[in-house]
Amino acid sequence: MNVTTLRFKAAAAGSADLCASDVSTAVDPSTDPVQGLSLALAGGSYVLGSPSSFGLGSITHNWIGQGAKNAVTLTGRGFTAGATLAVSGQGVTLTGVHVVSSTKITATVAVTQTAAVGHRNVTITNGTHVATCQNCLQVTQGPKIASVAPSSVARGSVGKTVVITGSYLSPRTTVGIAGVTVKSTTWVTYNEIDVTVSVPAGATVGAKRVSVKTPFWSSYGYYGATSCARCFSVT
């Protein structure tokens, strides 16, 4: 297991020791794939202050792909009605904020298809109280469409195979084509999905939007959506 971020919350005033185990390694995020670096085992000592009565601790499903719009749950303490949330940077918004209890808030997070990838801070404001959870939300690459082949299919076609190439296409990515029936989807690689389509005889000719969407998957974490307005047409 690789752990790249550790957050601690003081349960009571006092002191504590933090020491790495003999099998631990540090992670270098600049390498791809991730490589282990040697980690000193000496550990360190920390002085803990009194626990805060207000703060934001974590977000469920906090690894979100470009184009995603999904419900999330935020946990912490000291929440009351009227709390507001803000995300650092551009392209990410939290709406529909609902304080469920003093320790739980639900909201909807929306990420644009062009939002910059990376970690974001989430700030909660509740009356005179303001707290920021550093790097609580991570924007990752969403699915991308590079091309569709063939780029057109005639009206009345039945059982035609259309190859969608791109990137970050997962085994759970779904495909939709406006005005066209997608009969089956076959995941080939993270760069290719093949779909079998049928086109109604009375379909309107012209460009048809191709959309792909990847739901949250605990094995990978990322999810998102994108579309291509003019990469496929009905003739």
Summary of the structure (lengths in Angstrom):
residues: 235
radius of gyration: 23.0
end to end distance: 51.3
largest distance: 74.9
contacts: 671
relative contact order: 0.15
helix: 0%
strand: 54%
